[in-house]
Amino acid sequence: MLKVTNLSVEVAGKQILKNVNLEIPRGEVHVLFGPNGSGKSSLISTILGLARFKVTRGKITFKGKDITHTPINERAKLGIGIAFQNPPAIRGVKLRDVLQAYSTGNGLVGLTRRLNVPMEFLGRDLNLGFSGGEMKRSEVLQVIAQNPDFLMLDEPDSGVDVENLEIIGKAANDFLRHKSGLLITHMGHILRYVEADRAHVMLNGRIACSGSPKETLELILKRGYKECEKCLGRRKKQP
Protein backbone atom coordinates (compact mmCIF):
# COMPACT_ATOMS: atom_id res chain seq x y z
CA MET A 1 0.00 0.00 0.00
CA LEU A 2 2.74 2.46 1.01
CA LYS A 3 6.48 2.27 0.49
CA VAL A 4 8.99 4.91 1.61
CA THR A 5 12.45 4.35 0.15
CA ASN A 6 15.68 6.06 1.30
CA LEU A 7 13.71 9.21 2.10
CA SER A 8 15.53 12.36 3.20
CA VAL A 9 13.65 15.59 3.83
CA GLU A 10 14.48 19.22 4.59
CA VAL A 11 12.45 22.08 6.06
CA ALA A 12 13.83 25.58 5.49
CA GLY A 13 17.22 24.08 4.63
CA LYS A 14 17.43 21.91 7.78
CA GLN A 15 17.47 18.13 7.36
CA ILE A 16 14.75 16.52 9.46
CA LEU A 17 14.42 13.03 7.93
CA LYS A 18 17.44 10.92 7.02
CA ASN A 19 17.30 7.87 4.78
CA VAL A 20 13.92 6.63 6.05
CA ASN A 21 12.67 3.25 4.82
CA LEU A 22 9.17 2.07 5.63
CA GLU A 23 6.81 -0.39 3.97
CA ILE A 24 3.18 -0.93 4.94
CA PRO A 25 1.45 -3.78 3.07
CA ARG A 26 -2.18 -3.57 2.03
CA GLY A 27 -4.48 -4.43 4.93
CA GLU A 28 -1.91 -3.75 7.67
CA VAL A 29 -1.84 -1.09 10.37
CA HIS A 30 1.54 0.07 11.63
CA VAL A 31 2.38 2.24 14.62
CA LEU A 32 5.26 4.71 14.81
CA PHE A 33 6.72 5.49 18.23
CA GLY A 34 9.27 8.15 19.08
CA PRO A 35 10.00 11.00 21.49
CA ASN A 36 8.90 14.55 20.76
CA GLY A 37 10.89 16.08 17.90
CA SER A 38 12.04 12.73 16.51
CA GLY A 39 10.45 13.29 13.09
CA LYS A 40 7.21 11.31 13.37
CA SER A 41 4.85 14.10 12.34
CA SER A 42 7.34 15.28 9.71
CA LEU A 43 7.20 11.84 8.09
CA ILE A 44 3.42 11.77 7.76
CA SER A 45 3.40 15.41 6.63
CA THR A 46 5.80 14.41 3.85
CA ILE A 47 3.65 11.41 2.94
CA LEU A 48 0.67 13.75 2.80
CA GLY A 49 2.58 16.17 0.57
CA LEU A 50 2.72 19.38 2.61
CA ALA A 51 4.75 21.85 0.56
CA ARG A 52 7.29 22.98 3.16
CA PHE A 53 8.63 19.42 3.52
CA LYS A 54 11.15 19.20 0.68
CA VAL A 55 12.24 15.74 -0.42
CA THR A 56 15.97 15.84 -1.17
CA ARG A 57 16.44 12.11 -1.73
CA GLY A 58 14.41 8.93 -2.11
CA LYS A 59 10.79 8.40 -3.04
CA ILE A 60 7.29 7.63 -1.77
CA THR A 61 5.21 4.99 -3.55
CA PHE A 62 1.47 4.58 -2.91
CA LYS A 63 -0.51 1.75 -4.50
CA GLY A 64 2.45 1.17 -6.80
CA LYS A 65 2.54 4.79 -8.01
CA ASP A 66 5.40 7.20 -7.35
CA ILE A 67 3.79 10.14 -5.50
CA THR A 68 7.00 11.81 -4.29
CA HIS A 69 6.14 15.05 -6.11
CA THR A 70 2.39 14.58 -6.51
CA PRO A 71 0.22 17.51 -5.25
CA ILE A 72 -1.56 17.04 -1.93
CA ASN A 73 -5.05 17.06 -3.51
CA GLU A 74 -4.08 14.24 -5.86
CA ARG A 75 -2.77 12.18 -2.94
CA ALA A 76 -6.11 12.64 -1.20
CA LYS A 77 -7.93 11.48 -4.33
CA LEU A 78 -5.73 8.39 -4.43
CA GLY A 79 -6.99 7.49 -0.95
CA ILE A 80 -4.67 9.04 1.66
CA GLY A 81 -6.44 10.54 4.67
CA ILE A 82 -5.15 12.10 7.89
CA ALA A 83 -6.43 13.14 11.29
CA PHE A 84 -4.13 15.93 12.45
CA GLN A 85 -2.84 16.28 15.99
CA ASN A 86 -3.76 19.98 15.96
CA PRO A 87 -6.36 20.54 13.22
CA PRO A 88 -7.00 24.10 12.05
CA ALA A 89 -10.00 26.10 13.18
CA ILE A 90 -11.81 27.63 10.20
CA ARG A 91 -14.35 30.36 10.84
CA GLY A 92 -17.33 30.40 8.49
CA VAL A 93 -17.00 26.76 7.41
CA LYS A 94 -19.45 24.47 9.18
CA LEU A 95 -18.58 20.92 10.18
CA ARG A 96 -21.66 19.83 8.24
CA ASP A 97 -20.31 21.49 5.07
CA VAL A 98 -17.06 19.56 5.30
CA LEU A 99 -18.79 16.23 5.85
CA GLN A 100 -21.20 16.80 2.98
CA ALA A 101 -18.33 17.72 0.64
CA TYR A 102 -16.94 14.19 0.58
CA SER A 103 -19.59 11.95 2.07
CA THR A 104 -22.74 10.55 0.52
CA GLY A 105 -24.33 10.56 3.94
CA ASN A 106 -24.62 6.78 4.12
CA GLY A 107 -23.97 5.77 7.70
CA LEU A 108 -23.05 9.33 8.72
CA VAL A 109 -25.70 9.51 11.44
CA GLY A 110 -24.50 6.23 12.92
CA LEU A 111 -20.90 7.41 12.76
CA THR A 112 -21.67 10.66 14.60
CA ARG A 113 -23.41 8.64 17.31
CA ARG A 114 -20.51 6.20 17.62
CA LEU A 115 -18.07 9.09 18.01
CA ASN A 116 -20.45 10.86 20.40
CA VAL A 117 -20.69 13.94 18.17
CA PRO A 118 -24.12 15.55 18.81
CA MET A 119 -25.97 16.49 15.64
CA GLU A 120 -26.07 20.14 16.76
CA PHE A 121 -22.25 20.17 16.58
CA LEU A 122 -22.55 19.85 12.80
CA GLY A 123 -23.76 23.45 12.70
CA ARG A 124 -20.63 24.77 14.41
CA ASP A 125 -17.70 26.43 12.68
CA LEU A 126 -14.99 23.87 11.98
CA ASN A 127 -12.97 23.13 15.14
CA LEU A 128 -13.83 26.55 16.58
CA GLY A 129 -14.65 26.62 20.28
CA PHE A 130 -14.37 22.83 20.61
CA SER A 131 -12.87 21.25 23.70
CA GLY A 132 -9.87 18.94 23.23
CA GLY A 133 -12.00 15.81 23.24
CA GLU A 134 -14.65 17.33 20.97
CA MET A 135 -12.00 18.39 18.46
CA LYS A 136 -10.41 14.93 18.38
CA ARG A 137 -13.77 13.25 17.87
CA SER A 138 -14.67 15.75 15.15
CA GLU A 139 -11.34 15.23 13.38
CA VAL A 140 -11.70 11.43 13.40
CA LEU A 141 -15.32 11.78 12.24
CA GLN A 142 -14.18 13.87 9.25
CA VAL A 143 -11.43 11.51 8.12
CA ILE A 144 -13.52 8.33 8.53
CA ALA A 145 -16.39 9.94 6.60
CA GLN A 146 -13.86 10.62 3.83
CA ASN A 147 -13.34 6.83 3.66
CA PRO A 148 -9.62 6.81 2.74
CA ASP A 149 -7.84 3.59 1.79
CA PHE A 150 -4.85 4.62 3.91
CA LEU A 151 -5.52 6.38 7.22
CA MET A 152 -2.88 8.30 9.17
CA LEU A 153 -3.62 9.31 12.76
CA ASP A 154 -1.20 11.85 14.24
CA GLU A 155 -1.10 11.50 18.05
CA PRO A 156 -4.81 10.56 18.42
CA ASP A 157 -4.24 9.93 22.15
CA SER A 158 -2.59 13.28 22.87
CA GLY A 159 -4.51 15.48 25.32
CA VAL A 160 -7.51 13.15 25.38
CA ASP A 161 -9.20 11.82 28.52
CA VAL A 162 -9.89 8.13 29.07
CA GLU A 163 -13.51 8.27 27.90
CA ASN A 164 -12.73 10.10 24.65
CA LEU A 165 -9.73 7.85 24.00
CA GLU A 166 -11.96 4.78 24.13
CA ILE A 167 -14.53 6.35 21.77
CA ILE A 168 -11.88 7.45 19.26
CA GLY A 169 -9.88 4.23 19.51
CA LYS A 170 -12.81 1.89 18.97
CA ALA A 171 -14.14 3.89 16.02
CA ALA A 172 -10.70 3.98 14.39
CA ASN A 173 -10.17 0.26 14.97
CA ASP A 174 -13.53 -0.63 13.40
CA PHE A 175 -12.66 1.44 10.34
CA LEU A 176 -9.12 0.09 10.00
CA ARG A 177 -10.21 -3.57 9.97
CA HIS A 178 -10.69 -3.29 6.22
CA LYS A 179 -8.06 -0.62 5.51
CA SER A 180 -4.37 0.19 5.91
CA GLY A 181 -2.97 2.80 8.25
CA LEU A 182 -0.17 4.44 10.20
CA LEU A 183 -0.59 5.60 13.79
CA ILE A 184 1.74 8.14 15.37
CA THR A 185 1.94 7.93 19.16
CA HIS A 186 4.27 8.96 21.94
CA MET A 187 3.14 6.72 24.80
CA GLY A 188 1.01 4.15 22.99
CA HIS A 189 -2.29 4.68 24.83
CA ILE A 190 -4.26 4.32 21.58
CA LEU A 191 -3.07 0.69 21.31
CA ARG A 192 -5.48 -0.25 24.09
CA TYR A 193 -8.17 -0.08 21.42
CA VAL A 194 -6.48 -0.19 18.00
CA GLU A 195 -4.94 -3.44 16.74
CA ALA A 196 -1.59 -2.82 15.05
CA ASP A 197 0.40 -5.34 13.00
CA ARG A 198 3.88 -3.85 13.30
CA ALA A 199 5.71 -1.13 15.21
CA HIS A 200 8.58 1.17 14.30
CA VAL A 201 10.62 3.56 16.43
CA MET A 202 11.86 6.87 15.03
CA LEU A 203 14.83 8.67 16.57
CA ASN A 204 16.57 11.77 15.23
CA GLY A 205 14.83 11.55 11.87
CA ARG A 206 15.62 7.86 11.29
CA ILE A 207 13.81 4.55 11.77
CA ALA A 208 15.84 3.00 14.59
CA CYS A 209 14.11 -0.40 14.87
CA SER A 210 10.95 -2.34 14.03
CA GLY A 211 9.09 -5.23 15.64
CA SER A 212 6.01 -6.37 17.52
CA PRO A 213 3.81 -3.47 18.71
CA LYS A 214 3.26 -5.03 22.13
CA GLU A 215 6.91 -5.91 22.73
CA THR A 216 8.14 -2.55 21.42
CA LEU A 217 5.77 -0.63 23.67
CA GLU A 218 6.71 -2.74 26.70
CA LEU A 219 10.39 -2.07 26.04
CA ILE A 220 9.82 1.68 25.72
CA LEU A 221 7.75 1.85 28.90
CA LYS A 222 10.35 -0.18 30.80
CA ARG A 223 13.60 1.32 29.51
CA GLY A 224 12.62 4.40 27.54
CA TYR A 225 14.23 4.85 24.13
CA LYS A 226 17.75 3.89 25.27
CA GLU A 227 17.60 0.40 23.77
CA CYS A 228 16.33 1.85 20.48
CA GLU A 229 19.27 4.26 20.46
CA LYS A 230 21.59 1.23 20.53
CA CYS A 231 19.81 -0.20 17.46
CA LEU A 232 20.15 3.14 15.70
CA GLY A 233 23.86 3.24 16.50
CA ARG A 234 24.35 -0.21 14.96
CA ARG A 235 22.44 0.79 11.83
CA LYS A 236 24.58 3.90 11.34
CA LYS A 237 27.72 1.71 11.39
CA GLN A 238 26.38 -0.57 8.66
CA PRO A 239 27.75 0.14 5.14
Secondary structure as the mmCIF struct_conf table of DSSP 4:
data_model
#
loop_
_struct_conf.conf_type_id
_struct_conf.id
_struct_conf.beg_label_comp_id
_struct_conf.beg_label_asym_id
_struct_conf.beg_label_seq_id
_struct_conf.end_label_comp_id
_struct_conf.end_label_asym_id
_struct_conf.end_label_seq_id
STRN STRN1 LEU A 2 VAL A 11
TURN_TY1_P TURN_TY1_P1 ALA A 12 GLY A 13
STRN STRN2 LYS A 14 ILE A 24
TURN_TY1_P TURN_TY1_P2 ARG A 26 GLY A 27
STRN STRN3 VAL A 29 PHE A 33
TURN_TY1_P TURN_TY1_P3 ASN A 36 GLY A 37
BEND BEND1 SER A 38 GLY A 39
HELX_RH_AL_P HELX_RH_AL_P1 LYS A 40 LEU A 48
TURN_TY1_P TURN_TY1_P4 GLY A 49 GLY A 49
TURN_TY1_P TURN_TY1_P5 ALA A 51 ARG A 52
BEND BEND2 PHE A 53 PHE A 53
STRN STRN4 LYS A 54 PHE A 62
TURN_TY1_P TURN_TY1_P6 LYS A 63 GLY A 64
STRN STRN5 LYS A 65 ASP A 66
TURN_TY1_P TURN_TY1_P7 THR A 68 HIS A 69
HELX_RH_AL_P HELX_RH_AL_P2 ILE A 72 LEU A 78
TURN_TY1_P TURN_TY1_P8 GLY A 79 GLY A 79
STRN STRN6 ILE A 80 ALA A 83
BEND BEND3 GLN A 85 ASN A 86
HELX_LH_PP_P HELX_LH_PP_P1 PRO A 87 ALA A 89
STRN STRN7 ILE A 90 LYS A 94
HELX_RH_AL_P HELX_RH_AL_P3 LEU A 95 TYR A 102
TURN_TY1_P TURN_TY1_P9 ASN A 106 GLY A 107
HELX_RH_AL_P HELX_RH_AL_P4 LEU A 108 ARG A 114
TURN_TY1_P TURN_TY1_P10 LEU A 115 ASN A 116
HELX_RH_3T_P HELX_RH_3T_P1 MET A 119 GLY A 123
BEND BEND4 ARG A 124 ARG A 124
STRN STRN8 ASP A 125 LEU A 126
TURN_TY1_P TURN_TY1_P11 ASN A 127 ASN A 127
BEND BEND5 LEU A 128 GLY A 129
HELX_RH_AL_P HELX_RH_AL_P5 GLY A 132 GLN A 146
BEND BEND6 ASP A 149 ASP A 149
STRN STRN9 PHE A 150 ASP A 154
BEND BEND7 GLU A 155 GLU A 155
TURN_TY1_P TURN_TY1_P12 PRO A 156 GLY A 159
HELX_RH_AL_P HELX_RH_AL_P6 VAL A 162 LEU A 176
TURN_TY1_P TURN_TY1_P13 ARG A 177 HIS A 178
BEND BEND8 LYS A 179 LYS A 179
STRN STRN10 SER A 180 ILE A 184
BEND BEND9 HIS A 186 MET A 187
HELX_RH_3T_P HELX_RH_3T_P2 HIS A 189 ARG A 192
TURN_TY1_P TURN_TY1_P14 TYR A 193 TYR A 193
BEND BEND10 VAL A 194 VAL A 194
BEND BEND11 ASP A 197 ASP A 197
STRN STRN11 ARG A 198 LEU A 203
TURN_TY1_P TURN_TY1_P15 ASN A 204 GLY A 205
STRN STRN12 ARG A 206 GLY A 211
HELX_RH_AL_P HELX_RH_AL_P7 PRO A 213 ARG A 223
TURN_TY1_P TURN_TY1_P16 GLY A 224 TYR A 225
HELX_RH_AL_P HELX_RH_AL_P8 LYS A 226 LYS A 237
#
